[in-house]
Amino acid sequence: MNVDDLQWQLRHLGGVPPRIVDEILERGGLEVLVEAARERKDWFCAVGAARGLCAAGELGRAWTVVEPFAASGWQPAVRAGIDVLLRWNHVEQALELAHPSGWGQESGDAWRDYAEALVRAGRVDDAIGVLVPFLRDRRVLRGLVEMTDGQGCDERVLEVLAPIAEEFRRDPTQCGVGDLWDVLPAQARVLERSGRADEAIRLLGTDVAARRYGPQNNIEFYAELLARHGRVEELRNLATGTQKSTVAVPYVKVLENLGRAGEAEAYLRDLIASKHPGWYENALVDLLIRQGRFADAIEAGRHTFDDLYDGNLLQSTMILLAEQGQHDKAIELTEGRSPEFLAENEAWLRSNRWWLMGGARRAREAIEEIEALPASEVDDRELTIAWLLAQDSRVEQAIARLLPLPGKRAATDLAELLIRQTRFAEAVAVIPDVAAQREEERHFWTGRPDGTEGDGSNR
């Protein structure tokens, strides 16, 4: 088992992509995934096969699938193996596999996985003890909070979090401590779930007021904590103070959930009128669309639709409208754009338009638009037409369009269509294996099959 190949698959969603695996599994193609895991050494097929076999109660076969991957020592595969063994009630074997050894001894991820296995084996105190030396690793700290939820050990968790939280509070700028900001919401989360929400709000509120935090999500967590416990006035004070850009969205959603959408709208419109910096137009468009006020939402964002900078809400508004089934309204927004905007954005605007038309059952009209344009002006022309054909229920024609096309993307689109026809083995077979995909990637970046740098002339 090649660990570098496995890591590449995970990083690039390479091999058979997870969504293809999920579709095959959902439609009854479990055995094809088992075979692909064995023959192709495909990581996502192995994960899907193990999941399907576990669900079917075939735990021994699930272990047979993941064992060669877990034996490589690659941590995601070890994690999958632990899961199967614990489900199979092979607890000691699972703990033996999970225990970090050799190169993994310094890995916080490995110790976190071992601790989670201990929790699942009923050894919660041991799990907490294992993690204490690694709690300055943010992922381990989050893992401790998650894996102990509902285990009746909140006081013990608070005990081990307290010295780290106090160390950060003493001097958040101290070298080596700056990354510990996540301990503050972690501590609040455990206090909240143990029935001490008022204490969590008081403690984290003091931290926010004293600006003891790292990234803005500490403030966002505090706002959501207030919202969960109906502390609307405190939330309003936060949303009208210096933290308004971070707290606006949680505050608006609280008001909306309380049936006070008009108040939320007025709040956002006041911020926009006062020209406070922030994405308040975006929040207003979101709110109005959730309220079913589509015309008002479009008007709220319209002044940004020809903007050439980051504040343009055209695409996000089209997507939100489409999610509400308002494809035709979204399609209208692709029309009448300024020449300056089209000069820089015509390609993606057309692509979005055709996607929307496919969702609006106007695929034939979209195909006519594409075929009326010079082929050189349409990115991914054949892929787009094939997708539209499939949307128009002309699946065989779509398959015929995709069959001769090279590359992973065309193969993945083709696989999706084959899956619809329950042709699972063919669907996996048309997707290039990992070696071929890695070669395609090297060629894309260098222009040369051997991966050496070219002069760019053949890119």
C-alpha positions as CSV (number, residue, x, y, z in Angstrom):
1,M,0.0,0.0,0.0
2,N,1.6,3.3,-1.1
3,V,1.0,5.9,1.6
4,D,1.9,8.8,-0.7
5,D,-0.8,7.7,-3.1
6,L,-3.3,7.4,-0.2
7,Q,-2.4,10.9,1.0
8,W,-2.7,12.3,-2.6
9,Q,-6.2,10.7,-2.9
10,L,-7.3,12.3,0.4
11,R,-5.9,15.7,-0.5
12,H,-7.2,15.9,-4.0
13,L,-10.3,13.7,-3.7
14,G,-8.5,11.5,-6.2
15,G,-9.3,8.0,-7.4
16,V,-13.0,7.4,-7.3
17,P,-14.4,10.6,-5.8
18,P,-16.5,10.3,-2.6
19,R,-19.7,11.5,-4.2
20,I,-19.4,8.8,-6.8
21,V,-18.8,6.2,-4.1
22,D,-21.8,7.4,-2.1
23,E,-24.1,7.2,-5.2
24,I,-22.9,3.6,-6.0
25,L,-23.5,2.6,-2.4
26,E,-26.9,4.2,-2.2
27,R,-28.0,2.4,-5.4
28,G,-26.9,-1.0,-4.4
29,G,-23.4,-1.3,-5.9
30,L,-21.6,-2.4,-2.7
31,E,-19.7,-5.3,-4.2
32,V,-18.2,-3.1,-6.9
33,L,-16.7,-0.9,-4.2
34,V,-15.3,-4.0,-2.4
35,E,-13.6,-5.1,-5.6
36,A,-12.3,-1.6,-6.4
37,A,-10.8,-1.3,-2.9
38,R,-9.0,-4.6,-3.4
39,E,-7.9,-4.2,-7.1
40,R,-7.4,-0.5,-7.4
41,K,-6.2,0.3,-3.9
42,D,-8.8,3.1,-4.0
43,W,-9.2,4.8,-0.6
44,F,-12.6,6.2,-1.0
45,C,-13.9,2.9,-2.4
46,A,-12.5,1.2,0.7
47,V,-14.2,3.6,3.1
48,G,-17.5,3.3,1.2
49,A,-17.3,-0.5,1.1
50,A,-16.5,-0.7,4.8
51,R,-19.4,1.5,5.6
52,G,-21.8,-0.5,3.5
53,L,-20.5,-3.8,4.9
54,C,-20.8,-2.6,8.5
55,A,-24.4,-1.4,7.8
56,A,-25.1,-4.9,6.5
57,G,-23.7,-6.6,9.6
58,E,-20.7,-8.1,7.6
59,L,-18.1,-6.8,10.0
60,G,-15.5,-9.4,9.3
61,R,-15.6,-8.6,5.6
62,A,-15.4,-4.9,6.4
63,W,-12.2,-5.5,8.3
64,T,-10.8,-7.5,5.4
65,V,-11.4,-4.5,3.2
66,V,-9.7,-1.9,5.5
67,E,-7.0,-4.0,7.0
68,P,-4.4,-3.6,4.2
69,F,-4.9,0.2,4.3
70,A,-4.7,0.3,8.1
71,A,-1.5,-1.8,8.1
72,S,0.2,1.0,6.2
73,G,0.2,3.1,9.4
74,W,-1.5,6.0,7.5
75,Q,-3.6,7.7,10.2
76,P,-6.9,8.1,8.3
77,A,-6.8,4.4,7.4
78,V,-5.8,3.5,11.0
79,R,-8.9,5.5,12.1
80,A,-11.1,3.6,9.7
81,G,-9.7,0.3,11.0
82,I,-10.3,1.2,14.6
83,D,-13.9,2.0,13.8
84,V,-14.6,-1.3,12.1
85,L,-12.9,-3.3,14.9
86,L,-14.9,-1.5,17.6
87,R,-18.1,-2.1,15.8
88,W,-17.1,-5.8,15.5
89,N,-16.5,-5.8,19.3
90,H,-12.8,-6.6,18.8
91,V,-11.9,-4.0,21.5
92,E,-8.4,-5.1,22.4
93,Q,-7.4,-5.4,18.8
94,A,-8.8,-2.0,18.1
95,L,-6.9,-0.4,21.0
96,E,-3.7,-2.2,19.9
97,L,-4.1,-0.7,16.4
98,A,-5.0,2.7,17.7
99,H,-2.0,3.0,20.1
100,P,0.6,5.3,18.6
101,S,3.9,3.8,18.1
102,G,7.2,4.6,16.3
103,W,6.8,7.7,14.1
104,G,3.3,8.3,15.4
105,Q,4.3,8.9,19.0
106,E,4.5,12.7,18.6
107,S,1.4,12.9,16.5
108,G,-1.5,14.7,18.2
109,D,-3.9,13.2,15.7
110,A,-2.8,9.7,16.5
111,W,-3.2,10.2,20.3
112,R,-6.6,11.8,19.7
113,D,-7.7,8.7,17.7
114,Y,-6.4,6.5,20.5
115,A,-8.3,8.5,23.1
116,E,-11.5,8.3,21.1
117,A,-11.1,4.5,20.9
118,L,-10.7,4.4,24.7
119,V,-13.9,6.4,25.1
120,R,-15.8,4.0,22.8
121,A,-14.3,1.2,24.9
122,G,-15.7,2.7,28.1
123,R,-12.4,4.0,29.4
124,V,-13.2,7.7,29.5
125,D,-10.8,8.6,32.3
126,D,-7.9,6.9,30.5
127,A,-8.8,8.8,27.4
128,I,-8.7,12.2,29.1
129,G,-5.3,11.3,30.7
130,V,-3.9,10.4,27.3
131,L,-4.8,13.8,25.8
132,V,-3.7,16.1,28.6
133,P,-0.1,16.4,27.2
134,F,-1.4,17.4,23.8
135,L,-4.1,19.9,24.6
136,R,-2.1,22.8,23.1
137,D,-2.9,21.2,19.7
138,R,-6.2,22.8,18.7
139,R,-7.5,19.7,17.0
140,V,-6.8,17.6,20.1
141,L,-8.5,20.1,22.3
142,R,-11.6,20.1,20.1
143,G,-11.5,16.4,20.0
144,L,-11.5,16.2,23.8
145,V,-14.6,18.3,24.0
146,E,-16.4,16.4,21.3
147,M,-15.6,12.8,22.4
148,T,-16.5,13.5,26.1
149,D,-19.9,15.0,25.3
150,G,-22.6,12.9,27.2
151,Q,-20.0,10.8,29.0
152,G,-20.7,12.2,32.5
153,C,-17.2,13.6,32.9
154,D,-17.6,17.4,32.3
155,E,-16.1,18.4,35.7
156,R,-12.9,16.4,34.8
157,V,-12.8,18.0,31.4
158,L,-13.2,21.5,32.9
159,E,-10.4,20.6,35.3
160,V,-7.9,19.9,32.6
161,L,-9.0,22.9,30.5
162,A,-8.8,25.4,33.3
163,P,-5.0,25.8,33.5
164,I,-4.7,26.3,29.7
165,A,-7.5,28.8,29.7
166,E,-5.9,30.8,32.5
167,E,-2.5,30.7,30.8
168,F,-4.1,32.2,27.7
169,R,-6.0,34.8,29.7
170,R,-2.9,36.0,31.6
171,D,-1.2,37.1,28.3
172,P,-2.9,36.2,25.0
173,T,0.1,37.7,23.1
174,Q,2.8,35.6,24.9
175,C,4.9,33.6,22.5
176,G,3.6,30.0,22.2
177,V,0.3,30.9,23.8
178,G,-1.4,32.8,20.9
179,D,-2.7,29.6,19.3
180,L,-4.6,28.6,22.5
181,W,-7.5,31.0,21.8
182,D,-9.8,28.0,21.1
183,V,-9.7,26.9,24.7
184,L,-12.0,29.8,25.6
185,P,-15.1,28.6,23.6
186,A,-14.2,25.0,24.5
187,Q,-14.4,25.8,28.1
188,A,-17.7,27.7,27.6
189,R,-19.1,24.8,25.5
190,V,-18.4,22.3,28.4
191,L,-19.9,24.6,31.0
192,E,-23.0,25.1,28.8
193,R,-23.6,21.4,28.3
194,S,-23.1,20.7,32.0
195,G,-26.0,23.0,32.8
196,R,-23.9,26.1,33.7
197,A,-24.9,28.3,30.8
198,D,-24.9,31.5,32.9
199,E,-21.4,30.9,34.0
200,A,-20.3,30.2,30.4
201,I,-21.9,33.4,29.3
202,R,-20.3,35.4,32.1
203,L,-16.8,34.0,31.6
204,L,-16.7,34.2,27.8
205,G,-18.4,37.6,27.9
206,T,-15.6,38.9,30.1
207,D,-13.1,37.5,27.6
208,V,-14.8,39.2,24.6
209,A,-15.0,42.5,26.5
210,A,-11.3,42.3,27.3
211,R,-10.5,41.3,23.7
212,R,-9.0,38.0,24.8
213,Y,-9.6,36.0,21.6
214,G,-7.9,35.0,18.4
215,P,-9.9,34.8,15.2
216,Q,-13.4,36.3,15.1
217,N,-15.1,32.9,15.6
218,N,-14.7,33.3,19.4
219,I,-17.0,36.3,19.2
220,E,-19.3,34.4,16.9
221,F,-19.5,31.5,19.3
222,Y,-20.3,33.9,22.1
223,A,-23.1,35.5,20.0
224,E,-24.5,32.0,19.3
225,L,-24.3,31.1,23.0
226,L,-26.3,34.2,23.8
227,A,-28.8,33.4,21.1
228,R,-29.3,29.8,22.3
229,H,-30.3,31.1,25.8
230,G,-32.5,33.9,24.7
231,R,-30.2,36.7,25.8
232,V,-31.5,39.0,23.1
233,E,-30.6,42.3,24.8
234,E,-27.0,41.3,25.4
235,L,-26.8,40.2,21.8
236,R,-28.3,43.5,20.6
237,N,-25.6,45.4,22.6
238,L,-23.0,43.3,20.9
239,A,-24.5,43.7,17.5
240,T,-24.7,47.5,17.8
241,G,-21.2,47.9,19.2
242,T,-17.7,47.4,17.9
243,Q,-18.3,43.7,17.0
244,K,-21.3,44.4,14.7
245,S,-19.6,43.0,11.6
246,T,-19.2,39.6,13.3
247,V,-22.4,39.5,15.3
248,A,-24.9,40.9,12.7
249,V,-25.8,37.5,11.2
250,P,-26.4,35.6,14.5
251,Y,-28.4,38.6,15.8
252,V,-30.6,38.8,12.6
253,K,-31.3,35.0,12.8
254,V,-32.3,35.3,16.5
255,L,-34.8,38.1,15.7
256,E,-36.1,36.1,12.7
257,N,-36.6,33.0,14.8
258,L,-38.5,35.1,17.3
259,G,-40.9,36.3,14.6
260,R,-39.2,39.8,14.5
261,A,-38.0,39.7,10.9
262,G,-39.1,43.3,10.4
263,E,-36.9,44.4,13.2
264,A,-34.0,42.4,11.7
265,E,-34.5,44.0,8.3
266,A,-34.6,47.5,9.8
267,Y,-31.3,46.8,11.7
268,L,-29.5,45.8,8.6
269,R,-30.9,48.6,6.5
270,D,-29.7,51.1,9.1
271,L,-26.2,49.7,9.0
272,I,-26.2,49.9,5.2
273,A,-27.5,53.4,5.2
274,S,-24.9,54.4,7.8
275,K,-22.2,52.9,5.5
276,H,-20.7,50.8,8.2
277,P,-18.1,48.4,6.8
278,G,-19.3,44.9,6.5
279,W,-21.3,42.5,4.3
280,Y,-24.7,43.7,5.5
281,E,-26.2,43.8,2.0
282,N,-25.4,40.1,1.8
283,A,-27.1,39.4,5.1
284,L,-30.1,41.5,4.0
285,V,-30.5,39.6,0.7
286,D,-30.2,36.3,2.6
287,L,-32.9,37.4,5.0
288,L,-35.3,38.6,2.4
289,I,-34.9,35.4,0.3
290,R,-35.6,33.3,3.4
291,Q,-38.8,35.4,3.9
292,G,-39.8,34.6,0.3
293,R,-39.5,38.3,-0.7
294,F,-37.6,37.6,-3.9
295,A,-38.2,40.9,-5.7
296,D,-37.2,42.8,-2.6
297,A,-34.0,40.7,-2.2
298,I,-33.0,41.4,-5.8
299,E,-33.5,45.1,-5.4
300,A,-31.5,45.0,-2.2
301,G,-28.5,43.5,-4.0
302,R,-29.0,45.1,-7.5
303,H,-26.6,48.0,-7.0
304,T,-23.7,45.5,-6.6
305,F,-24.5,43.3,-9.6
306,D,-22.1,45.1,-12.0
307,D,-19.5,45.7,-9.4
308,L,-16.0,44.5,-10.4
309,Y,-14.9,44.0,-6.8
310,D,-15.5,41.6,-3.9
311,G,-18.8,43.2,-2.9
312,N,-20.6,41.9,-5.9
313,L,-23.6,39.8,-4.8
314,L,-24.8,38.6,-8.2
315,Q,-23.6,35.0,-8.1
316,S,-24.6,34.5,-4.4
317,T,-28.1,35.9,-5.1
318,M,-28.5,33.7,-8.1
319,I,-27.6,30.6,-6.1
320,L,-29.9,31.6,-3.2
321,L,-32.8,32.1,-5.6
322,A,-32.1,28.7,-7.3
323,E,-32.1,27.0,-3.9
324,Q,-35.6,28.4,-3.4
325,G,-36.7,27.1,-6.8
326,Q,-36.6,30.6,-8.4
327,H,-34.5,29.7,-11.4
328,D,-36.2,32.0,-13.9
329,K,-35.7,35.0,-11.6
330,A,-32.0,34.0,-11.2
331,I,-31.7,33.6,-15.0
332,E,-33.0,37.1,-15.5
333,L,-30.1,38.5,-13.5
334,T,-27.6,37.2,-16.1
335,E,-29.2,39.6,-18.6
336,G,-28.5,43.3,-19.0
337,R,-25.2,43.4,-17.3
338,S,-22.8,46.3,-18.1
339,P,-20.2,46.0,-20.9
340,E,-17.4,46.5,-18.2
341,F,-18.7,43.6,-16.2
342,L,-19.1,41.4,-19.2
343,A,-15.6,42.1,-20.3
344,E,-14.2,40.4,-17.2
345,N,-16.9,38.0,-16.3
346,E,-18.8,36.8,-19.4
347,A,-17.4,33.2,-19.3
348,W,-18.6,32.4,-15.7
349,L,-21.8,34.3,-16.2
350,R,-22.7,32.2,-19.2
351,S,-21.8,29.1,-17.3
352,N,-24.0,30.0,-14.4
353,R,-26.8,30.9,-16.8
354,W,-26.7,27.5,-18.5
355,W,-26.6,25.7,-15.1
356,L,-29.7,27.6,-14.0
357,M,-31.5,26.9,-17.3
358,G,-30.8,23.2,-16.8
359,G,-32.4,23.4,-13.4
360,A,-35.4,25.3,-14.9
361,R,-36.1,22.6,-17.4
362,R,-34.9,24.9,-20.2
363,A,-31.9,22.6,-21.2
364,R,-32.8,22.6,-24.9
365,E,-32.8,26.4,-25.0
366,A,-29.4,26.4,-23.2
367,I,-28.0,23.9,-25.7
368,E,-29.2,26.1,-28.6
369,E,-27.4,29.1,-27.0
370,I,-24.2,27.2,-26.7
371,E,-24.3,25.8,-30.2
372,A,-24.9,29.3,-31.6
373,L,-21.6,30.5,-30.2
374,P,-18.1,29.7,-31.7
375,A,-16.7,26.6,-29.9
376,S,-13.6,28.6,-28.8
377,E,-15.8,31.0,-26.7
378,V,-17.3,28.2,-24.5
379,D,-15.2,26.7,-21.8
380,D,-15.9,23.0,-21.3
381,R,-18.3,23.0,-24.2
382,E,-18.8,19.2,-24.5
383,L,-19.1,18.7,-20.8
384,T,-21.7,21.4,-20.5
385,I,-23.8,20.1,-23.4
386,A,-23.6,16.5,-22.0
387,W,-24.8,17.7,-18.6
388,L,-27.7,19.6,-20.2
389,L,-28.6,16.6,-22.3
390,A,-28.8,14.5,-19.1
391,Q,-31.0,17.2,-17.5
392,D,-33.3,16.9,-20.5
393,S,-33.5,13.1,-19.9
394,R,-31.4,12.3,-23.0
395,V,-28.9,10.2,-21.0
396,E,-27.7,8.0,-23.8
397,Q,-26.8,11.1,-25.9
398,A,-25.0,12.5,-23.0
399,I,-23.0,9.3,-22.5
400,A,-22.1,9.4,-26.2
401,R,-20.8,12.9,-25.8
402,L,-18.7,12.1,-22.8
403,L,-17.2,8.7,-23.9
404,P,-14.4,10.2,-26.2
405,L,-13.4,13.0,-23.8
406,P,-10.2,12.7,-21.9
407,G,-9.5,13.6,-18.2
408,K,-10.9,12.9,-14.8
409,R,-13.7,15.5,-14.9
410,A,-15.3,14.0,-18.1
411,A,-14.8,10.5,-16.7
412,T,-16.5,11.5,-13.4
413,D,-19.5,13.0,-15.2
414,L,-19.7,9.8,-17.3
415,A,-19.6,7.7,-14.2
416,E,-22.5,9.6,-12.7
417,L,-24.6,8.8,-15.8
418,L,-23.7,5.2,-15.8
419,I,-24.6,4.9,-12.1
420,R,-28.1,6.1,-13.0
421,Q,-28.4,3.0,-15.2
422,T,-27.0,0.8,-12.4
423,R,-23.9,0.1,-14.5
424,F,-21.7,0.3,-11.4
425,A,-18.6,-1.6,-12.6
426,E,-18.5,0.4,-15.8
427,A,-18.8,3.6,-13.8
428,V,-15.7,2.7,-11.7
429,A,-13.8,1.5,-14.7
430,V,-14.1,4.7,-16.7
431,I,-12.5,6.7,-13.9
432,P,-8.7,6.8,-14.3
433,D,-6.8,5.1,-11.6
434,V,-4.6,7.1,-9.1
435,A,-1.4,6.7,-11.2
436,A,-3.2,8.1,-14.3
437,Q,-4.8,11.0,-12.3
438,R,-1.4,11.9,-10.8
439,E,0.1,11.9,-14.3
440,E,-2.7,14.1,-15.5
441,E,-2.0,16.6,-12.7
442,R,1.7,16.6,-13.4
443,H,1.1,17.3,-17.0
444,F,-1.4,20.1,-16.2
445,W,1.2,21.9,-14.0
446,T,4.3,21.3,-16.1
447,G,3.1,20.5,-19.6
448,R,5.4,17.5,-19.7
449,P,4.5,13.8,-19.0
450,D,7.6,13.2,-16.9
451,G,6.8,16.0,-14.5
452,T,9.8,18.2,-15.4
453,E,9.4,21.9,-15.8
454,G,8.6,23.2,-19.2
455,D,8.9,26.7,-20.7
456,G,5.1,27.1,-20.7
457,S,4.8,26.9,-24.5
458,N,2.8,23.7,-24.4
459,R,0.5,24.6,-21.5
